[in-house]
Amino acid sequence: MDIRQLTYFLGIIDYGGFGRAAEALHVAQPSLSQSIRTLEKRLGVELFHRTGRKAELTSAGERLVMPARQILRDLDAAQRAVSSVKELDSGTVDIVAMPSPGVEPLTGLIKAFHSRYPGMMLNVDAAFTAAETVEAVRTGTAEIGLLGSSGQPQTADLDVVQLEAQPLVLISPPGTEASADTIDRQALDGLRFVISQRGSLMRQLIDSALVHDPATSVVAEVAHRTSLLPLVCANVGHTVMPEAWREIAESSGCVVRRILPEVHLDIFVVSRRGELSPGAQALMALIHGRAWNSEF
């Protein structure tokens, strides 16, 4: 087993097939296919089910994904350690984040991390559920994940740190009359909403209003939470989001009120147990020290 074989193996998974992997990795497809066959012969198992142009992982292939990613990450860390005179003067940390923690605390974390390690880059991928975030960290696609949940995720094989609790707020179109900066939960009944996918804490609050008052209505349901704020700004309807969106919403002219009694979205950081890359270790040290929270 060599590094090239593992790179090709993960490339087939990440790019969605032998042909796309060969194109992305700048290698002839027959050479890539032969390398995978050699790897399978050495391991004594098939790694892919090949059906026409499709290639699906076998159970043995699924077991290889996480160790393969860790091997390549370790190799990258070793190469950086050898080539860099000064630790943490270069390199990348792979992160995955859900939309709300992707606004805050991620913005503050990136600002604080960059001020300490200006040569490092944070590569942030998107996830839309807590389960997607956990899976990305568990499989090695990312080293660190930021997620929002109504309770601590059950991840016995990962380290979990709770960062903060963000209260939910009602975001209303510009020009909405508001006599206070808070609003009672019962006052949501009868409003016109734009909403996100089912399963989120924000959606549960709106669904409750739909049940309580037939006059409550939904005018748009979107898959991507980042689409909600533009719809509110366009006077399509109201929405419920975590406190992290307040500054952006108010700067766009929207009216933001905290919902009472308060409901919180808990923000967690998940990371793999064992050895992290130097950059990921530095970021986790920043998170544990909470130093980032006073810098923005």
VEXSE-867349 format. One line per field, with one value per residue (C-alpha): residue in three letters; residue number from 1; x, y, z. Coordinates in steps of 0.5 Angstrom, whole numbers. Layout:
% VEXSE-867349
resn = (ALA  ...)
resi = (NUM  ...)
x = (X  ...)
y = (Y  ...)
z = (Z  ...)
END
This chain:
% VEXSE-867349
resn = (MET  ASP  ILE  ARG  GLN  LEU  THR  TYR  PHE  LEU  GLY  ILE  ILE  ASP  TYR  GLY  GLY  PHE  GLY  ARG  ALA  ALA  GLU  ALA  LEU  HIS  VAL  ALA  GLN  PRO  SER  LEU  SER  GLN  SER  ILE  ARG  THR  LEU  GLU  LYS  ARG  LEU  GLY  VAL  GLU  LEU  PHE  HIS  ARG  THR  GLY  ARG  LYS  ALA  GLU  LEU  THR  SER  ALA  GLY  GLU  ARG  LEU  VAL  MET  PRO  ALA  ARG  GLN  ILE  LEU  ARG  ASP  LEU  ASP  ALA  ALA  GLN  ARG  ALA  VAL  SER  SER  VAL  LYS  GLU  LEU  ASP  SER  GLY  THR  VAL  ASP  ILE  VAL  ALA  MET  PRO  SER  PRO  GLY  VAL  GLU  PRO  LEU  THR  GLY  LEU  ILE  LYS  ALA  PHE  HIS  SER  ARG  TYR  PRO  GLY  MET  MET  LEU  ASN  VAL  ASP  ALA  ALA  PHE  THR  ALA  ALA  GLU  THR  VAL  GLU  ALA  VAL  ARG  THR  GLY  THR  ALA  GLU  ILE  GLY  LEU  LEU  GLY  SER  SER  GLY  GLN  PRO  GLN  THR  ALA  ASP  LEU  ASP  VAL  VAL  GLN  LEU  GLU  ALA  GLN  PRO  LEU  VAL  LEU  ILE  SER  PRO  PRO  GLY  THR  GLU  ALA  SER  ALA  ASP  THR  ILE  ASP  ARG  GLN  ALA  LEU  ASP  GLY  LEU  ARG  PHE  VAL  ILE  SER  GLN  ARG  GLY  SER  LEU  MET  ARG  GLN  LEU  ILE  ASP  SER  ALA  LEU  VAL  HIS  ASP  PRO  ALA  THR  SER  VAL  VAL  ALA  GLU  VAL  ALA  HIS  ARG  THR  SER  LEU  LEU  PRO  LEU  VAL  CYS  ALA  ASN  VAL  GLY  HIS  THR  VAL  MET  PRO  GLU  ALA  TRP  ARG  GLU  ILE  ALA  GLU  SER  SER  GLY  CYS  VAL  VAL  ARG  ARG  ILE  LEU  PRO  GLU  VAL  HIS  LEU  ASP  ILE  PHE  VAL  VAL  SER  ARG  ARG  GLY  GLU  LEU  SER  PRO  GLY  ALA  GLN  ALA  LEU  MET  ALA  LEU  ILE  HIS  GLY  ARG  ALA  TRP  ASN  SER  GLU  PHE)
resi = (1  2  3  4  5  6  7  8  9  10  11  12  13  14  15  16  17  18  19  20  21  22  23  24  25  26  27  28  29  30  31  32  33  34  35  36  37  38  39  40  41  42  43  44  45  46  47  48  49  50  51  52  53  54  55  56  57  58  59  60  61  62  63  64  65  66  67  68  69  70  71  72  73  74  75  76  77  78  79  80  81  82  83  84  85  86  87  88  89  90  91  92  93  94  95  96  97  98  99  100  101  102  103  104  105  106  107  108  109  110  111  112  113  114  115  116  117  118  119  120  121  122  123  124  125  126  127  128  129  130  131  132  133  134  135  136  137  138  139  140  141  142  143  144  145  146  147  148  149  150  151  152  153  154  155  156  157  158  159  160  161  162  163  164  165  166  167  168  169  170  171  172  173  174  175  176  177  178  179  180  181  182  183  184  185  186  187  188  189  190  191  192  193  194  195  196  197  198  199  200  201  202  203  204  205  206  207  208  209  210  211  212  213  214  215  216  217  218  219  220  221  222  223  224  225  226  227  228  229  230  231  232  233  234  235  236  237  238  239  240  241  242  243  244  245  246  247  248  249  250  251  252  253  254  255  256  257  258  259  260  261  262  263  264  265  266  267  268  269  270  271  272  273  274  275  276  277  278  279  280  281  282  283  284  285  286  287  288  289  290  291  292  293  294  295  296)
x = (0  3  1  -1  -6  -9  -10  -13  -18  -20  -21  -26  -30  -29  -30  -36  -32  -26  -27  -28  -22  -17  -19  -19  -12  -9  -8  -10  -16  -13  -7  -12  -16  -10  -7  -14  -14  -7  -9  -15  -10  -5  -11  -14  -21  -25  -26  -31  -37  -37  -43  -43  -40  -42  -37  -40  -36  -36  -36  -29  -28  -32  -27  -21  -24  -22  -15  -13  -15  -11  -5  -5  -6  -1  4  2  3  10  12  10  14  20  20  18  23  18  12  5  8  4  -2  -9  -14  -20  -27  -34  -40  -47  -50  -51  -45  -42  -43  -42  -37  -34  -32  -29  -25  -22  -20  -17  -13  -11  -8  -4  -2  -3  1  -5  -11  -18  -22  -29  -34  -41  -46  -54  -55  -51  -51  -48  -43  -41  -40  -35  -31  -32  -30  -24  -27  -26  -22  -26  -34  -38  -46  -52  -57  -62  -58  -51  -49  -48  -41  -38  -32  -31  -29  -35  -34  -40  -38  -44  -52  -55  -62  -67  -70  -75  -73  -78  -78  -76  -81  -84  -87  -84  -85  -80  -73  -77  -83  -87  -87  -95  -95  -92  -99  -102  -95  -93  -87  -81  -78  -72  -72  -76  -72  -69  -70  -72  -77  -80  -82  -85  -89  -92  -95  -98  -101  -104  -107  -110  -108  -101  -98  -92  -90  -84  -80  -72  -67  -61  -62  -58  -64  -68  -65  -66  -73  -75  -71  -76  -82  -84  -85  -82  -77  -74  -66  -61  -58  -52  -56  -58  -52  -53  -60  -60  -55  -60  -65  -69  -73  -70  -73  -71  -77  -79  -79  -72  -71  -63  -59  -53  -47  -42  -35  -33  -26  -23  -20  -12  -7  -10  -5  -1  -6  -12  -9  -8  -15  -17  -13  -16  -23  -21  -18  -24  -19  -22  -29  -26  -22  -28)
y = (0  7  14  15  9  12  19  15  11  18  21  16  18  25  27  21  16  13  18  24  23  21  28  32  28  29  22  17  13  6  8  10  4  -1  3  1  -6  -7  -4  -9  -15  -13  -12  -18  -15  -11  -4  -2  -5  -3  -3  1  8  8  6  4  3  -4  -5  -6  0  4  1  4  11  14  11  13  20  20  17  23  28  25  25  33  35  31  35  41  40  38  44  49  52  55  51  54  58  55  50  49  46  43  45  44  49  49  56  59  58  59  66  66  64  62  69  71  64  66  73  71  65  69  74  69  65  69  64  59  58  55  51  52  47  47  42  43  38  36  29  32  35  30  25  30  30  22  20  25  30  35  35  40  41  47  45  48  43  43  38  35  31  23  22  17  17  25  30  35  42  47  54  58  58  63  65  65  72  74  77  82  86  93  98  93  97  94  97  93  89  83  79  74  67  67  74  69  66  69  72  70  66  64  58  53  45  41  38  45  48  55  51  47  54  56  50  51  57  54  49  54  59  58  65  63  62  60  63  60  54  54  49  53  58  63  65  67  73  76  74  78  84  83  84  76  75  74  68  66  65  65  71  70  73  80  84  82  83  90  92  90  94  89  89  84  82  76  71  70  66  65  58  57  54  51  51  45  44  37  34  27  24  22  26  33  37  42  47  44  43  51  52  47  51  57  55  51  58  62  68  69  71  78  80  82)
z = (0  -2  -1  -9  -8  -2  -6  -12  -7  -3  -10  -13  -7  -6  -14  -15  -19  -23  -29  -25  -20  -26  -29  -22  -20  -27  -29  -34  -32  -34  -29  -24  -24  -25  -18  -15  -17  -14  -8  -7  -9  -4  1  -1  -1  -6  -5  -10  -13  -20  -24  -31  -30  -22  -17  -10  -3  -1  7  7  3  8  13  10  9  16  16  9  11  17  14  8  14  18  12  10  17  17  11  13  20  16  11  16  20  25  27  25  19  14  13  13  18  15  19  18  20  20  18  25  28  21  23  30  33  27  25  32  32  25  27  33  30  24  29  32  26  20  15  17  13  15  10  12  9  10  13  14  20  27  24  17  22  26  20  17  23  24  17  17  12  17  24  27  27  29  30  33  37  42  47  47  41  43  40  44  39  39  44  45  48  49  47  48  48  43  44  39  36  31  25  22  15  15  18  22  29  35  42  45  44  46  44  47  44  44  39  34  33  26  23  16  16  11  14  14  13  18  24  27  33  30  25  31  34  28  27  34  32  26  31  36  31  24  22  22  15  11  5  3  5  3  4  5  12  9  4  10  11  4  4  10  8  2  6  4  12  19  21  27  27  33  36  31  26  29  27  20  20  23  19  13  16  19  26  31  38  43  44  51  55  52  48  46  41  44  40  40  37  36  34  33  39  38  34  31  26  29  26  29  36  36  34  39  45  43  43  50  53  50  49  42  45  48  41  37)
END
